[in-house]
Each structure stands twice: as structure tokens, then as C-alpha cells.
């Protein structure tokens, strides 16, 4: 298989259900989870995670990476998180990063979709 058959990047879409609301409103814990996920995957953060808290407790977070990004959006009132990890040049990096995010969220039900981008 030549380089032309390799995807440019891997994009993982994560839907997490039945997550404890306190896990979804803990900005410090989620910021650390993004940083830990990048480190576990061997990715290079370009800054600290950017966080925005919404009235009612939900939040959105984004970590830009030299390899692309990690992002998440929480809905504590539904026990739900939407997260994604896109990385280029690191075929298994996104998988490792998402595993760390899932572990930080604790118990729950996770639907993980892995997409190859840029064929």
C-alpha cells in the first residue's frame, strides 16, 4: 500500500451517554483530560485548553494541536458529551487520546466512530 492510499488524518467522533453530571460540569477536570489525552497520544498542544462555561453548567472546550485538535461539548442535563479528535500523521494517536477522555469521564456508554479523512 503506497502513501497515496493512506488517509491524511483520522477523525474520531465520540458520543458519551449516561455520564454523571458532575463529570460534565467540572471544567478543571475536563481541561486536564484534554491535556492528558494529547500527552498520551504524543500530540503537541499549541496552547492551554480554551473553555467556555454556559449558564446551567454545560461547557465547551477546545485544544488546538500541531496535529489538529481535540474538542468537547457537554450537556449535563442529559448526561451527554459530544467530543471529537482529529489528527494528521498519527494513525493511532486519535484512538489513544479518545481512550484517555473516556477514562476521565468514568462510567457511561460510549459510541465511537472512526473516520479516515483525506483519501
N, CA, C and O atoms as a printed pandas DataFrame, in Angstrom:
     atom_number atom_name residue_name chain_id  residue_number  x_coord  y_coord  z_coord
0              1         N          UNK        A               1    0.846   -1.170    0.000
1              2        CA          UNK        A               1    0.000    0.000    0.000
2              3         C          UNK        A               1    0.891    1.233    0.000
3              4         O          UNK        A               1    1.709    1.400    0.905
4              5         N          UNK        A               2    0.750    2.087   -0.986
5              6        CA          UNK        A               2    1.559    3.284   -1.088
6              7         C          UNK        A               2    1.009    4.420   -0.250
7              8         O          UNK        A               2   -0.090    4.332    0.297
8              9         N          UNK        A               3    1.788    5.490   -0.157
9             10        CA          UNK        A               3    1.398    6.665    0.612
10            11         C          UNK        A               3    0.084    7.237    0.095
11            12         O          UNK        A               3   -0.720    7.750    0.874
12            13         N          UNK        A               4   -0.141    7.151   -1.233
13            14        CA          UNK        A               4   -1.365    7.703   -1.803
14            15         C          UNK        A               4   -2.618    7.006   -1.282
15            16         O          UNK        A               4   -3.714    7.554   -1.405
16            17         N          UNK        A               5   -2.487    5.823   -0.708
17            18        CA          UNK        A               5   -3.632    5.096   -0.155
18            19         C          UNK        A               5   -3.856    5.369    1.330
19            20         O          UNK        A               5   -4.837    4.904    1.911
20            21         N          UNK        A               6   -2.955    6.114    1.932
21            22        CA          UNK        A               6   -3.067    6.418    3.352
22            23         C          UNK        A               6   -3.933    7.660    3.554
23            24         O          UNK        A               6   -3.828    8.616    2.785
24            25         N          UNK        A               7   -4.783    7.657    4.576
25            26        CA          UNK        A               7   -5.557    8.875    4.843
26            27         C          UNK        A               7   -4.644    9.989    5.352
27            28         O          UNK        A               7   -3.602    9.727    5.953
28            29         N          UNK        A               8   -5.045   11.217    5.108
29            30        CA          UNK        A               8   -4.300   12.354    5.643
30            31         C          UNK        A               8   -4.472   12.413    7.151
31            32         O          UNK        A               8   -3.537   12.739    7.883
32            33         N          UNK        A               9   -5.667   12.095    7.603
33            34        CA          UNK        A               9   -5.922   12.161    9.037
34            35         C          UNK        A               9   -6.971   11.173    9.494
35            36         O          UNK        A               9   -7.677   10.561    8.693
36            37         N          UNK        A              10   -7.053   11.035   10.802
37            38        CA          UNK        A              10   -8.068   10.214   11.460
38            39         C          UNK        A              10   -8.907   11.142   12.316
39            40         O          UNK        A              10   -8.377   11.949   13.080
40            41         N          UNK        A              11  -10.212   11.024   12.185
41            42        CA          UNK        A              11  -11.153   11.854   12.944
42            43         C          UNK        A              11  -12.061   10.917   13.731
43            44         O          UNK        A              11  -12.785   10.103   13.157
44            45         N          UNK        A              12  -12.010   11.043   15.035
45            46        CA          UNK        A              12  -12.863   10.217   15.887
46            47         C          UNK        A              12  -13.958   11.096   16.463
47            48         O          UNK        A              12  -13.704   12.160   17.028
48            49         N          UNK        A              13  -15.183   10.620   16.302
49            50        CA          UNK        A              13  -16.372   11.273   16.841
50            51         C          UNK        A              13  -16.828   10.429   18.029
51            52         O          UNK        A              13  -17.043    9.223   17.902
52            53         N          UNK        A              14  -16.970   11.074   19.173
53            54        CA          UNK        A              14  -17.341   10.383   20.415
54            55         C          UNK        A              14  -18.654   10.955   20.933
55            56         O          UNK        A              14  -18.778   12.164   21.132
56            57         N          UNK        A              15  -19.623   10.089   21.148
57            58        CA          UNK        A              15  -20.858   10.442   21.849
58            59         C          UNK        A              15  -20.851    9.652   23.142
59            60         O          UNK        A              15  -20.757    8.425   23.128
60            61         N          UNK        A              16  -20.951   10.359   24.264
61            62        CA          UNK        A              16  -20.978    9.706   25.574
62            63         C          UNK        A              16  -22.327    9.933   26.242
63            64         O          UNK        A              16  -22.806   11.064   26.321
64            65         N          UNK        A              17  -22.929    8.865   26.718
65            66        CA          UNK        A              17  -24.247    8.904   27.341
66            67         C          UNK        A              17  -24.154    8.378   28.768
67            68         O          UNK        A              17  -23.240    7.629   29.115
68            69         N          UNK        A              18  -25.121    8.786   29.583
69            70        CA          UNK        A              18  -25.224    8.297   30.966
70            71         C          UNK        A              18  -23.986    8.656   31.782
71            72         O          UNK        A              18  -23.550    7.893   32.644
72            73         N          UNK        A              19  -23.428    9.838   31.492
73            74        CA          UNK        A              19  -22.265   10.346   32.227
74            75         C          UNK        A              19  -22.791   11.123   33.432
75            76         O          UNK        A              19  -23.788   11.839   33.326
76            77         N          UNK        A              20  -22.129   10.984   34.564
77            78        CA          UNK        A              20  -22.540   11.724   35.754
78            79         C          UNK        A              20  -22.452   13.227   35.483
79            80         O          UNK        A              20  -21.430   13.700   34.985
80            81         N          UNK        A              21  -23.500   13.982   35.802
81            82        CA          UNK        A              21  -23.495   15.424   35.532
82            83         C          UNK        A              21  -22.297   16.154   36.137
83            84         O          UNK        A              21  -21.772   17.083   35.523
84            85         N          UNK        A              22  -21.854   15.747   37.335
85            86        CA          UNK        A              22  -20.715   16.432   37.948
86            87         C          UNK        A              22  -19.429   16.236   37.141
87            88         O          UNK        A              22  -18.526   17.068   37.225
88            89         N          UNK        A              23  -19.329   15.167   36.372
89            90        CA          UNK        A              23  -18.172   14.969   35.491
90            91         C          UNK        A              23  -18.237   15.909   34.290
91            92         O          UNK        A              23  -17.209   16.301   33.738
92            93         N          UNK        A              24  -19.454   16.264   33.896
93            94        CA          UNK        A              24  -19.650   17.089   32.711
94            95         C          UNK        A              24  -19.620   18.583   33.001
95            96         O          UNK        A              24  -19.641   19.397   32.079
96            97         N          UNK        A              25  -19.569   18.944   34.278
97            98        CA          UNK        A              25  -19.525   20.364   34.655
98            99         C          UNK        A              25  -18.196   20.760   35.299
99           100         O          UNK        A              25  -17.989   21.928   35.628
100          101         N          UNK        A              26  -17.311   19.804   35.477
101          102        CA          UNK        A              26  -16.025   20.047   36.128
102          103         C          UNK        A              26  -15.001   20.527   35.089
103          104         O          UNK        A              26  -14.285   19.729   34.483
104          105         N          UNK        A              27  -14.952   21.847   34.901
105          106        CA          UNK        A              27  -14.092   22.438   33.867
106          107         C          UNK        A              27  -12.622   22.083   34.073
107          108         O          UNK        A              27  -11.923   21.771   33.109
108          109         N          UNK        A              28  -12.152   22.124   35.298
109          110        CA          UNK        A              28  -10.733   21.830   35.556
110          111         C          UNK        A              28  -10.413   20.385   35.191
111          112         O          UNK        A              28   -9.377   20.108   34.585
112          113         N          UNK        A              29  -11.294   19.473   35.556
113          114        CA          UNK        A              29  -11.075   18.053   35.255
114          115         C          UNK        A              29  -11.081   17.805   33.744
115          116         O          UNK        A              29  -10.254   17.051   33.230
116          117         N          UNK        A              30  -12.022   18.447   33.035
117          118        CA          UNK        A              30  -12.106   18.244   31.593
118          119         C          UNK        A              30  -10.927   18.890   30.865
119          120         O          UNK        A              30  -10.428   18.335   29.886
120          121         N          UNK        A              31  -10.479   20.051   31.331
121          122        CA          UNK        A              31   -9.294   20.670   30.739
122          123         C          UNK        A              31   -8.084   19.761   30.922
123          124         O          UNK        A              31   -7.288   19.588   29.999
124          125         N          UNK        A              32   -7.947   19.183   32.111
125          126        CA          UNK        A              32   -6.841   18.262   32.371
126          127         C          UNK        A              32   -6.968   17.009   31.511
127          128         O          UNK        A              32   -5.964   16.481   31.032
128          129         N          UNK        A              33   -8.196   16.530   31.314
129          130        CA          UNK        A              33   -8.408   15.349   30.476
130          131         C          UNK        A              33   -7.973   15.609   29.035
131          132         O          UNK        A              33   -7.385   14.734   28.400
132          133         N          UNK        A              34   -8.256   16.799   28.518
133          134        CA          UNK        A              34   -7.807   17.132   27.162
134          135         C          UNK        A              34   -6.280   17.153   27.082
135          136         O          UNK        A              34   -5.694   16.619   26.141
136          137         N          UNK        A              35   -5.647   17.769   28.068
137          138        CA          UNK        A              35   -4.185   17.832   28.102
138          139         C          UNK        A              35   -3.586   16.433   28.240
139          140         O          UNK        A              35   -2.621   16.098   27.554
140          141         N          UNK        A              36   -4.160   15.619   29.128
141          142        CA          UNK        A              36   -3.681   14.247   29.316
142          143         C          UNK        A              36   -3.873   13.414   28.051
143          144         O          UNK        A              36   -3.018   12.601   27.699
144          145         N          UNK        A              37   -5.003   13.622   27.370
145          146        CA          UNK        A              37   -5.277   12.875   26.139
146          147         C          UNK        A              37   -4.230   13.197   25.071
147          148         O          UNK        A              37   -3.716   12.301   24.402
148          149         N          UNK        A              38   -3.927   14.473   24.922
149          150        CA          UNK        A              38   -2.904   14.868   23.948
150          151         C          UNK        A              38   -1.551   14.267   24.301
151          152         O          UNK        A              38   -0.839   13.771   23.428
152          153         N          UNK        A              39   -1.199   14.312   25.577
153          154        CA          UNK        A              39    0.092   13.764   26.013
154          155         C          UNK        A              39    0.154   12.263   25.759
155          156         O          UNK        A              39    1.157   11.761   25.252
156          157         N          UNK        A              40   -0.909   11.543   26.108
157          158        CA          UNK        A              40   -0.924   10.087   25.922
158          159         C          UNK        A              40   -0.789    9.701   24.455
159          160         O          UNK        A              40   -0.252    8.643   24.129
160          161         N          UNK        A              41   -1.279   10.562   23.578
161          162        CA          UNK        A              41   -1.231   10.282   22.152
162          163         C          UNK        A              41    0.055   10.773   21.494
163          164         O          UNK        A              41    0.275   10.518   20.310
164          165         N          UNK        A              42    0.910   11.476   22.246
165          166        CA          UNK        A              42    2.132   12.016   21.684
166          167         C          UNK        A              42    1.885   13.231   20.808
167          168         O          UNK        A              42    2.679   13.538   19.918
168          169         N          UNK        A              43    0.774   13.926   21.066
169          170        CA          UNK        A              43    0.410   15.110   20.290
170          171         C          UNK        A              43    1.011   16.362   20.928
171          172         O          UNK        A              43    1.448   16.335   22.079
172          173         N          UNK        A              44    1.028   17.457   20.167
173          174        CA          UNK        A              44    1.664   18.697   20.598
174          175         C          UNK        A              44    0.627   19.804   20.784
175          176         O          UNK        A              44    0.186   20.391   19.796
176          177         N          UNK        A              45    0.223   20.109   22.035
177          178        CA          UNK        A              45   -0.713   21.225   22.255
178          179         C          UNK        A              45   -0.069   22.545   21.837
179          180         O          UNK        A              45    1.116   22.777   22.074
180          181         N          UNK        A              46   -0.867   23.400   21.214
181          182        CA          UNK        A              46   -0.399   24.719   20.794
182          183         C          UNK        A              46   -0.740   25.795   21.815
183          184         O          UNK        A              46   -0.259   26.924   21.717
184          185         N          UNK        A              47   -1.567   25.450   22.789
185          186        CA          UNK        A              47   -1.943   26.365   23.864
186          187         C          UNK        A              47   -2.590   25.542   24.975
187          188         O          UNK        A              47   -2.693   24.318   24.886
188          189         N          UNK        A              48   -3.015   26.227   25.999
189          190        CA          UNK        A              48   -3.827   25.588   27.027
190          191         C          UNK        A              48   -5.226   25.363   26.450
191          192         O          UNK        A              48   -5.598   26.030   25.484
192          193         N          UNK        A              49   -6.010   24.440   27.016
193          194        CA          UNK        A              49   -7.382   24.285   26.533
194          195         C          UNK        A              49   -8.184   25.575   26.722
195          196         O          UNK        A              49   -8.084   26.242   27.751
196          197         N          UNK        A              50   -8.968   25.903   25.721
197          198        CA          UNK        A              50   -9.881   27.036   25.786
198          199         C          UNK        A              50  -11.229   26.515   26.272
199          200         O          UNK        A              50  -11.756   25.542   25.733
200          201         N          UNK        A              51  -11.787   27.167   27.296
201          202        CA          UNK        A              51  -13.036   26.692   27.898
202          203         C          UNK        A              51  -14.067   27.811   27.924
203          204         O          UNK        A              51  -13.739   28.976   28.146
204          205         N          UNK        A              52  -15.313   27.434   27.694
205          206        CA          UNK        A              52  -16.418   28.367   27.878
206          207         C          UNK        A              52  -17.507   27.644   28.662
207          208         O          UNK        A              52  -17.974   26.578   28.262
208          209         N          UNK        A              53  -17.906   28.245   29.795
209          210        CA          UNK        A              53  -18.959   27.678   30.633
210          211         C          UNK        A              53  -20.275   28.368   30.308
211          212         O          UNK        A              53  -20.333   29.589   30.162
212          213         N          UNK        A              54  -21.321   27.574   30.197
213          214        CA          UNK        A              54  -22.651   28.098   29.914
214          215         C          UNK        A              54  -23.485   28.131   31.185
215          216         O          UNK        A              54  -23.265   27.318   32.082
216          217         N          UNK        A              55  -24.439   29.055   31.280
217          218        CA          UNK        A              55  -25.358   29.039   32.423
218          219         C          UNK        A              55  -26.038   27.666   32.489
219          220         O          UNK        A              55  -26.478   27.132   31.471
220          221         N          UNK        A              56  -26.116   27.115   33.678
221          222        CA          UNK        A              56  -26.703   25.789   33.829
222          223         C          UNK        A              56  -25.667   24.687   33.898
223          224         O          UNK        A              56  -26.002   23.549   34.227
224          225         N          UNK        A              57  -24.401   25.000   33.591
225          226        CA          UNK        A              57  -23.338   24.038   33.839
226          227         C          UNK        A              57  -22.681   23.385   32.660
227          228         O          UNK        A              57  -21.597   22.822   32.815
228          229         N          UNK        A              58  -23.278   23.427   31.478
229          230        CA          UNK        A              58  -22.622   22.824   30.329
230          231         C          UNK        A              58  -21.386   23.625   29.946
231          232         O          UNK        A              58  -21.235   24.776   30.355
232          233         N          UNK        A              59  -20.519   23.029   29.175
233          234        CA          UNK        A              59  -19.324   23.736   28.742
234          235         C          UNK        A              59  -18.871   23.244   27.384
235          236         O          UNK        A              59  -19.250   22.168   26.923
236          237         N          UNK        A              60  -18.061   24.054   26.770
237          238        CA          UNK        A              60  -17.392   23.674   25.535
238          239         C          UNK        A              60  -15.904   23.896   25.744
239          240         O          UNK        A              60  -15.497   24.847   26.412
240          241         N          UNK        A              61  -15.104   23.027   25.175
241          242        CA          UNK        A              61  -13.660   23.119   25.346
242          243         C          UNK        A              61  -12.976   22.746   24.035
243          244         O          UNK        A              61  -13.459   21.910   23.271
244          245         N          UNK        A              62  -11.837   23.391   23.801
245          246        CA          UNK        A              62  -11.097   23.165   22.561
246          247         C          UNK        A              62   -9.608   23.213   22.866
247          248         O          UNK        A              62   -9.132   24.117   23.553
248          249         N          UNK        A              63   -8.878   22.234   22.348
249          250        CA          UNK        A              63   -7.430   22.213   22.485
250          251         C          UNK        A              63   -6.821   22.114   21.090
251          252         O          UNK        A              63   -6.887   21.061   20.456
252          253         N          UNK        A              64   -6.226   23.213   20.607
253          254        CA          UNK        A              64   -5.568   23.138   19.301
254          255         C          UNK        A              64   -4.253   22.360   19.421
255          256         O          UNK        A              64   -3.513   22.505   20.394
256          257         N          UNK        A              65   -3.993   21.554   18.436
257          258        CA          UNK        A              65   -2.792   20.714   18.413
258          259         C          UNK        A              65   -2.014   20.975   17.129
259          260         O          UNK        A              65   -2.602   21.353   16.116
260          261         N          UNK        A              66   -0.721   20.782   17.161
261          262        CA          UNK        A              66    0.062   20.846   15.932
262          263         C          UNK        A              66   -0.470   19.818   14.935
263          264         O          UNK        A              66   -0.393   20.016   13.722
264          265         N          UNK        A              67   -1.003   18.730   15.456
265          266        CA          UNK        A              67   -1.537   17.650   14.627
266          267         C          UNK        A              67   -3.011   17.844   14.281
267          268         O          UNK        A              67   -3.526   17.106   13.441
268          269         N          UNK        A              68   -3.702   18.786   14.877
269          270        CA          UNK        A              68   -5.070   19.233   14.580
270          271         C          UNK        A              68   -5.770   19.676   15.859
271          272         O          UNK        A              68   -5.444   20.749   16.368
272          273         N          UNK        A              69   -6.737   18.894   16.422
273          274        CA          UNK        A              69   -7.476   19.402   17.584
274          275         C          UNK        A              69   -8.181   18.300   18.378
275          276         O          UNK        A              69   -8.393   17.185   17.902
276          277         N          UNK        A              70   -8.531   18.672   19.609
277          278        CA          UNK        A              70   -9.441   17.920   20.479
278          279         C          UNK        A              70  -10.525   18.906   20.902
279          280         O          UNK        A              70  -10.215   20.046   21.247
280          281         N          UNK        A              71  -11.776   18.493   20.881
281          282        CA          UNK        A              71  -12.866   19.383   21.274
282          283         C          UNK        A              71  -13.948   18.587   21.983
283          284         O          UNK        A              71  -14.117   17.392   21.743
284          285         N          UNK        A              72  -14.687   19.271   22.871
285          286        CA          UNK        A              72  -15.818   18.620   23.530
286          287         C          UNK        A              72  -16.882   19.645   23.902
287          288         O          UNK        A              72  -16.613   20.833   24.079
288          289         N          UNK        A              73  -18.096   19.131   24.010
289          290        CA          UNK        A              73  -19.263   19.930   24.386
290          291         C          UNK        A              73  -20.091   19.069   25.333
291          292         O          UNK        A              73  -20.421   17.928   25.007
292          293         N          UNK        A              74  -20.429   19.613   26.510
293          294        CA          UNK        A              74  -21.151   18.808   27.494
294          295         C          UNK        A              74  -22.574   19.311   27.691
295          296         O          UNK        A              74  -22.864   20.501   27.573
296          297         N          UNK        A              75  -23.441   18.369   27.994
297          298        CA          UNK        A              75  -24.857   18.619   28.255
298          299         C          UNK        A              75  -25.212   17.856   29.529
299          300         O          UNK        A              75  -25.797   16.775   29.462
300          301         N          UNK        A              76  -24.856   18.421   30.704
301          302        CA          UNK        A              76  -25.062   17.682   31.949
302          303         C          UNK        A              76  -26.528   17.339   32.215
303          304         O          UNK        A              76  -26.826   16.326   32.848
304          305         N          UNK        A              77  -27.437   18.180   31.735
305          306        CA          UNK        A              77  -28.854   17.908   31.954
306          307         C          UNK        A              77  -29.319   16.641   31.224
307          308         O          UNK        A              77  -30.376   16.092   31.537
308          309         N          UNK        A              78  -28.521   16.182   30.250
309          310        CA          UNK        A              78  -28.829   14.956   29.511
310          311         C          UNK        A              78  -27.814   13.841   29.794
311          312         O          UNK        A              78  -27.941   12.740   29.259
312          313         N          UNK        A              79  -26.808   14.121   30.635
313          314        CA          UNK        A              79  -25.761   13.129   30.871
314          315         C          UNK        A              79  -24.982   12.811   29.606
315          316         O          UNK        A              79  -24.530   11.682   29.416
316          317         N          UNK        A              80  -24.823   13.810   28.737
317          318        CA          UNK        A              80  -24.281   13.591   27.394
318          319         C          UNK        A              80  -23.058   14.476   27.123
319          320         O          UNK        A              80  -22.990   15.623   27.565
320          321         N          UNK        A              81  -22.106   13.917   26.391
321          322        CA          UNK        A              81  -20.960   14.672   25.896
322          323         C          UNK        A              81  -20.766   14.347   24.418
323          324         O          UNK        A              81  -20.878   13.195   23.999
324          325         N          UNK        A              82  -20.474   15.377   23.648
325          326        CA          UNK        A              82  -20.080   15.231   22.245
326          327         C          UNK        A              82  -18.624   15.671   22.171
327          328         O          UNK        A              82  -18.293   16.794   22.550
328          329         N          UNK        A              83  -17.768   14.803   21.691
329          330        CA          UNK        A              83  -16.346   15.130   21.611
330          331         C          UNK        A              83  -15.799   14.657   20.273
331          332         O          UNK        A              83  -16.349   13.760   19.635
332          333         N          UNK        A              84  -14.707   15.283   19.869
333          334        CA          UNK        A              84  -14.047   14.790   18.673
334          335         C          UNK        A              84  -12.549   15.038   18.765
335          336         O          UNK        A              84  -12.070   15.938   19.455
336          337         N          UNK        A              85  -11.842   14.196   18.037
337          338        CA          UNK        A              85  -10.391   14.286   17.960
338          339         C          UNK        A              85  -10.006   14.074   16.511
339          340         O          UNK        A              85  -10.310   13.042   15.914
340          341         N          UNK        A              86   -9.336   15.063   15.957
341          342        CA          UNK        A              86   -8.821   14.939   14.597
342          343         C          UNK        A              86   -7.311   15.061   14.662
343          344         O          UNK        A              86   -6.778   15.972   15.295
344          345         N          UNK        A              87   -6.628   14.145   14.009
345          346        CA          UNK        A              87   -5.176   14.191   13.990
346          347         C          UNK        A              87   -4.666   13.757   12.626
347          348         O          UNK        A              87   -5.227   12.864   11.992
348          349         N          UNK        A              88   -3.609   14.396   12.193
349          350        CA          UNK        A              88   -2.970   14.002   10.943
350          351         C          UNK        A              88   -1.577   13.466   11.262
351          352         O          UNK        A              88   -0.906   13.931   12.183
352          353         N          UNK        A              89   -1.168   12.490   10.484
353          354        CA          UNK        A              89    0.170   11.946   10.627
354          355         C          UNK        A              89    0.376   11.027   11.822
355          356         O          UNK        A              89    1.503   10.616   12.100
356          357         N          UNK        A              90   -0.697   10.702   12.529
357          358        CA          UNK        A              90   -0.592    9.838   13.713
358          359         C          UNK        A              90   -1.755    8.850   13.688
359          360         O          UNK        A              90   -2.749    9.072   14.380
360          361         N          UNK        A              91   -1.668    7.780   12.924
361          362        CA          UNK        A              91   -2.811    6.891   12.721
362          363         C          UNK        A              91   -3.469    6.370   13.996
363          364         O          UNK        A              91   -4.690    6.212   14.029
364          365         N          UNK        A              92   -2.699    6.100   15.035
365          366        CA          UNK        A              92   -3.320    5.582   16.265
366          367         C          UNK        A              92   -3.398    6.626   17.374
367          368         O          UNK        A              92   -3.880    6.327   18.466
368          369         N          UNK        A              93   -2.932    7.841   17.112
369          370        CA          UNK        A              93   -2.957    8.890   18.133
370          371         C          UNK        A              93   -4.363    9.253   18.566
371          372         O          UNK        A              93   -4.617    9.417   19.759
372          373         N          UNK        A              94   -5.278    9.383   17.623
373          374        CA          UNK        A              94   -6.654    9.743   17.965
374          375         C          UNK        A              94   -7.290    8.674   18.840
375          376         O          UNK        A              94   -8.018    8.996   19.779
376          377         N          UNK        A              95   -7.024    7.407   18.546
377          378        CA          UNK        A              95   -7.574    6.313   19.361
378          379         C          UNK        A              95   -7.077    6.399   20.805
379          380         O          UNK        A              95   -7.854    6.230   21.745
380          381         N          UNK        A              96   -5.780    6.662   20.976
381          382        CA          UNK        A              96   -5.220    6.775   22.332
382          383         C          UNK        A              96   -5.803    7.976   23.063
383          384         O          UNK        A              96   -6.117    7.882   24.250
384          385         N          UNK        A              97   -5.951    9.095   22.377
385          386        CA          UNK        A              97   -6.497   10.293   23.006
386          387         C          UNK        A              97   -7.938   10.064   23.471
387          388         O          UNK        A              97   -8.297   10.436   24.588
388          389         N          UNK        A              98   -8.749    9.465   22.630
389          390        CA          UNK        A              98  -10.152    9.225   22.983
390          391         C          UNK        A              98  -10.262    8.227   24.136
391          392         O          UNK        A              98  -11.159    8.352   24.969
392          393         N          UNK        A              99   -9.386    7.261   24.199
393          394        CA          UNK        A              99   -9.401    6.311   25.327
394          395         C          UNK        A              99   -9.161    7.050   26.641
395          396         O          UNK        A              99   -9.796    6.733   27.647
396          397         N          UNK        A             100   -8.260    8.023   26.649
397          398        CA          UNK        A             100   -7.990    8.806   27.861
398          399         C          UNK        A             100   -9.203    9.656   28.225
399          400         O          UNK        A             100   -9.550    9.759   29.402
400          401         N          UNK        A             101   -9.851   10.267   27.235
401          402        CA          UNK        A             101  -11.058   11.046   27.515
402          403         C          UNK        A             101  -12.150   10.169   28.129
403          404         O          UNK        A             101  -12.780   10.564   29.110
404          405         N          UNK        A             102  -12.372    9.006   27.571
405          406        CA          UNK        A             102  -13.397    8.091   28.098
406          407         C          UNK        A             102  -13.080    7.691   29.540
407          408         O          UNK        A             102  -13.977    7.651   30.382
408          409         N          UNK        A             103  -11.832    7.402   29.824
409          410        CA          UNK        A             103  -11.439    7.028   31.183
410          411         C          UNK        A             103  -11.696    8.178   32.155
411          412         O          UNK        A             103  -12.125    7.944   33.285
412          413         N          UNK        A             104  -11.440    9.412   31.733
413          414        CA          UNK        A             104  -11.654   10.573   32.609
414          415         C          UNK        A             104  -13.136   10.799   32.891
415          416         O          UNK        A             104  -13.494   11.331   33.942
416          417         N          UNK        A             105  -13.991   10.401   31.968
417          418        CA          UNK        A             105  -15.432   10.579   32.158
418          419         C          UNK        A             105  -16.027    9.522   33.074
419          420         O          UNK        A             105  -17.121    9.709   33.606
420          421         N          UNK        A             106  -15.327    8.425   33.263
421          422        CA          UNK        A             106  -15.808    7.374   34.154
422          423         C          UNK        A             106  -16.861    6.523   33.482
423          424         O          UNK        A             106  -16.844    6.308   32.271
424          425         N          UNK        A             107  -17.776    6.047   34.303
425          426        CA          UNK        A             107  -18.794    5.149   33.766
426          427         C          UNK        A             107  -19.688    5.892   32.791
427          428         O          UNK        A             107  -19.881    7.103   32.893
428          429         N          UNK        A             108  -20.215    5.160   31.872
429          430        CA          UNK        A             108  -21.092    5.718   30.864
430          431         C          UNK        A             108  -21.144    4.770   29.685
431          432         O          UNK        A             108  -20.550    3.692   29.708
432          433         N          UNK        A             109  -21.847    5.177   28.676
433          434        CA          UNK        A             109  -21.969    4.401   27.448
434          435         C          UNK        A             109  -21.415    5.263   26.326
435          436         O          UNK        A             109  -21.823    6.412   26.156
436          437         N          UNK        A             110  -20.481    4.705   25.561
437          438        CA          UNK        A             110  -19.775    5.485   24.548
438          439         C          UNK        A             110  -19.997    4.909   23.157
439          440         O          UNK        A             110  -19.887    3.703   22.938
440          441         N          UNK        A             111  -20.310    5.792   22.233
441          442        CA          UNK        A             111  -20.433    5.453   20.823
442          443         C          UNK        A             111  -19.269    6.155   20.129
443          444         O          UNK        A             111  -19.186    7.383   20.128
444          445         N          UNK        A             112  -18.374    5.369   19.540
445          446        CA          UNK        A             112  -17.164    5.916   18.932
446          447         C          UNK        A             112  -17.173    5.582   17.442
447          448         O          UNK        A             112  -17.287    4.423   17.042
448          449         N          UNK        A             113  -17.049    6.633   16.637
449          450        CA          UNK        A             113  -16.963    6.459   15.183
450          451         C          UNK        A             113  -15.604    6.966   14.724
451          452         O          UNK        A             113  -15.186    8.065   15.087
452          453         N          UNK        A             114  -14.920    6.159   13.928
453          454        CA          UNK        A             114  -13.582    6.488   13.445
454          455         C          UNK        A             114  -13.651    6.698   11.940
455          456         O          UNK        A             114  -14.036    5.801   11.189
456          457         N          UNK        A             115  -13.273    7.895   11.515
457          458        CA          UNK        A             115  -13.334    8.255   10.104
458          459         C          UNK        A             115  -11.935    8.479    9.561
459          460         O          UNK        A             115  -11.101    9.100   10.220
460          461         N          UNK        A             116  -11.677    7.981    8.370
461          462        CA          UNK        A             116  -10.443    8.293    7.669
462          463         C          UNK        A             116  -10.717    9.510    6.801
463          464         O          UNK        A             116  -11.661    9.511    6.012
464          465         N          UNK        A             117   -9.894   10.548    6.941
465          466        CA          UNK        A             117  -10.113   11.799    6.222
466          467         C          UNK        A             117   -9.022   11.996    5.177
467          468         O          UNK        A             117   -7.860   11.662    5.408
468          469         N          UNK        A             118   -9.407   12.540    4.030
469          470        CA          UNK        A             118   -8.446   12.919    3.001
470          471         C          UNK        A             118   -7.844   11.769    2.219
471          472         O          UNK        A             118   -6.624   11.696    2.071
472          473         N          UNK        A             119   -8.654   10.893    1.729
473          474        CA          UNK        A             119   -8.149    9.800    0.892
474          475         C          UNK        A             119   -7.903   10.280   -0.495
475          476         O          UNK        A             119   -7.475    9.505   -1.350
